[in-house]
Amino acid sequence: MEQKLSLVTKSDRYTLYRYQPTLLHPLLMDMEPMTLKRRLRYFRNFLRPGKYLVYYLALDDELIGMCAVTPGGPGLKLKCGEREDIILGPSFILKKHRGNRHSNVMFKLVLAHHPDYRYAFDLIADNNLPSRRTSLASGFHVYQTLRISGPLRKYHFCEEGSTHTIYKYDRQQQAK
């Protein structure tokens, strides 16, 4: 499995790897159940210009989490960002490793080592408190709220009655 992973960075206990997905293998390994909706999302990401990547976080040589990174820009449902921007997610930490801030470490490593972007965006369900905390702790701020409805997941930007929030990370601002 490691032959398909590229080493990005290694620290005391953490190692960050990069995986280049293929059409038949959108993820190197399924860390969570892969729904049809999620599989279609990865397929759509695969067809977009500028390939998406998946980062894997290892703790003491055990893979414990993953984070997909998709290029931003025109054609996205989010309608924010430019081609040089990125969208993080979905991300996932194995259940037995949750609650130890590993997702914060993973986000910070991905944001520090992903090449050439200005802004990063993260779309999170309003009821997903742990993911919201991770984004805020990683330097993101609330950018826009929206409601997602229907089987085709139509996005409606709104102030009230939102179901999801878009978080934004400014790489240049964080470097200061």
N, C-alpha and C positions, 0 to 999 in steps of 0.2 A: 504494500500500500504506500509506503513512504517514497517509492520511486516515482509516484505520480504527484507528490507534493514537492514544492520548491521552498526551501528555507528562506524566511524573510528576516527574522531576527531571533536571538536567543538571549535570555537573561538568566538570573539565578535559577528560578524554578519554571519559568514560562518559555515556551517556544511558539512562535507564530509561523505558520506555513501558508502558502498560497497554492490554490488548485485552479487550473484552467478547465472549466466544464466542457463537456462534449454534448452533442445532441441526445445521445442515448444515456449519458451519465451526468445529469445536472449537478449531482453532488457525489463526492467520493464515497461517502457513507451516509446512510440515513440515521441521524441522531434522534429524530422524532418521526412519528408516522407521517408518511407522504400522502396527502390527500390529492384528489384529482385537481382541485382548484390550485393547490400549490404547484403541482406538476405543470399545469398550463401556464402559470406565472413564470416558471423557470424557462419553459419553452418560448414564451413571448420575449423574455429577456435575452435568450440566446439569439433570436432573430434581429434584435436591435443593433444599430451600428455601434461599434465599440463594444467588445465582448465583456460580459460580466465575469467577475471573479468570485471565488469563495475562499475565505480565510478560515483556517482551523487553528484553534488555540490548544496547546498541549500543556499540561501541568505535570511535571516530573515524568515526562515521556508518555503520558496517557492523553489521548485526544478527549477534551472535555467540552468543547464548544465550537460553533461555526458562525460565520457572518458573511452573507452574500453582499457584494457591492456591484451596483448597476450604474452604468453611465447615465447622467442626467440629460436634459435638453428637450427639444421639441419632440412631440409625439407621445409624451408621457401623460398619463391621466392627472398627475399632480399639477401640471401646468406651472411649474416653477423651476427655476434653474436654467442653466445654459449647458451646452455640450461639455464644457470643462468641469461641470459639477458632478457629484456622485450621490447615489441614494444607498443608504445602508439598510440592510434587512432583506429578508427575515434573518434574525439571529436566534441562537439557541444555546443554552448551557444544559448539560446533562443534569437531571434532577438531583442526583446525589451530591452535586457540586454547587448547587444554588445556595444563595444566602451568604456567600463568602467574597463577594465583589469581583468574581472572576470576569463577569461581563464588562465591568468598568475597565479592567485591565485589557480585555480583548478590544473594546472600542478604542481605547487610547493607543494601543499598538497599531491597529488598522489605520486609524486617522494619521498617525505619525509616519507610517511606512507606505501608504498607498500613494502612487506617483501622480503628480500633475492634476490637482483639483483646487478649486477656490472655496466652494461651498459644499457641505455635505448635508443631506436631508435624511430624516428618519420619520416614517409614518407609523404612529402607534395608536392602538385602540385606547379610548379614554379609560376603560376599565382595567387596563394592564399597568397597574401601579409600579411593579418592579422594573419594567422596561422604561417607563417614564422617568423613574429615579435614575436609571443608568444613563439615559441620554443627558439629563440635566447635570449629573455628576461628571460626565465626559466633556462638558463644555458646550453642549447644545442649548438653545433657548427656544421658547415657543414662537413659532412663525405664523401659523395659520390653523384655523379649525375647520373641520368639514364633517359632513354626514355622508355615509356610504349606504346606498340602498339598492335593492333589487338583486336579481340573480347575476346580472352583468356588472355588479358593483359600480354603479354610477356615482360619481363624486359631485357633491353639492357643497360649495364653500359657504359657510354660515357663521354667525356669531353665537346663536343660541341653538340648542338641540343637536349639538355636534356628537358624533360617535367616535371620531378620531382627531388627532392633533398632529400637525407636521412640525417637527423640530428642525432647527437650522444651526449648522456649525460653520463658523467663519475661520478658515485656516489662518489667514493673515492676522485676524484679531487675536487668535490664540497664541500666535508667535510673539506678540508684543509683551 
